[in-house]
Amino acid sequence: MAEPPSYLSSFKDELIQLIKRLGTHLALKMSNLFSISLQKLDPRSVGAIAGLAVAIIFTYRLTRSPAPPTRRQPKRQAPTTSSTAIRTQSNITLMPSGVYSSSEDLRAQNTFDEFFQPVKPTLGQIVRQKLNEGRKVTCRLLGVILEESSPEELQTKATVRPSVLDVLLEITKFCDLYLMERVIDDESEKNVLLALENAGIFTSGGLVKDKVLFCSTENGRTSFVRQLEPDWHIDTNPEIVSQLARFIKYQLHVSPVKTEWTTGKVLSSPSLEQFFGF
């Protein structure tokens, strides 16, 4: 059965409170009447009391009368097509019981994944890891640091490769780095030092000009490396790499063509920056 409207309930409550107050007043009057002799009552007083009692009874019966029944409107349901029923049945079949998905669960999972996702290592960490914590490094200039590939080209100009600059500067911060190259004349030395200075290697990095070594033969570079006894040597000449394999702990052979080395102490890479993943 439907509940009566809210305004009828409020009116009924107020009427009941009024009747209670009238009843209290009537009880007080009746107590006073019983204390008075019946001979003193006149017909008008008795009629007034009787009328008040009838009014109270009528009002009480009115408030107690049941509200007329209301007809319940049937709920209209949208027609269900066969395709909708099939999709619903398919979802029920595929969805395991007790498994629910909510936006709160998704946000919580995303927060958990972000908190525990692996931290990307910095360039400095990669350099130290790749060099196995080696502290001293010797490196050839031609074909590794410079764009030029022969001593003859250095007689006219020298150009630092932009792609290797960040890695080179990071190596100078962590390692004791020595750069070396075979040159033909003094002009070539000046061109190399000027190119390194313009690239900011002497100011941003920890390299000084005294650690840039020049020689007139390939064997001279080999002698430099053996005297310095580095942890790593980086070169493009496979013959020098092979000669130093017995003396140097680790070597990196930079060459566009991958060379297979029998010793595990020699690694290969197309460039210095690619060896560090750049």
Secondary structure as GFF3:
##gff-version 3
##sequence-region A 1 278
A	DSSP	alpha_helix	6	34	.	.	.	ID=ss1
A	DSSP	three_ten_helix	38	40	.	.	.	ID=ss2
A	DSSP	alpha_helix	43	64	.	.	.	ID=ss3
A	DSSP	alpha_helix	82	94	.	.	.	ID=ss4
A	DSSP	alpha_helix	103	116	.	.	.	ID=ss5
A	DSSP	alpha_helix	123	130	.	.	.	ID=ss6
A	DSSP	beta_strand	136	140	.	.	.	ID=ss7
A	DSSP	three_ten_helix	153	155	.	.	.	ID=ss8
A	DSSP	three_ten_helix	162	164	.	.	.	ID=ss9
A	DSSP	alpha_helix	165	174	.	.	.	ID=ss10
A	DSSP	beta_strand	176	182	.	.	.	ID=ss11
A	DSSP	alpha_helix	186	198	.	.	.	ID=ss12
A	DSSP	alpha_helix	201	204	.	.	.	ID=ss13
A	DSSP	three_ten_helix	209	211	.	.	.	ID=ss14
A	DSSP	beta_strand	212	215	.	.	.	ID=ss15
A	DSSP	alpha_helix	218	228	.	.	.	ID=ss16
A	DSSP	beta_strand	232	235	.	.	.	ID=ss17
A	DSSP	alpha_helix	238	244	.	.	.	ID=ss18
A	DSSP	beta_strand	250	254	.	.	.	ID=ss19
A	DSSP	beta_strand	266	269	.	.	.	ID=ss20
A	DSSP	alpha_helix	272	275	.	.	.	ID=ss21
###
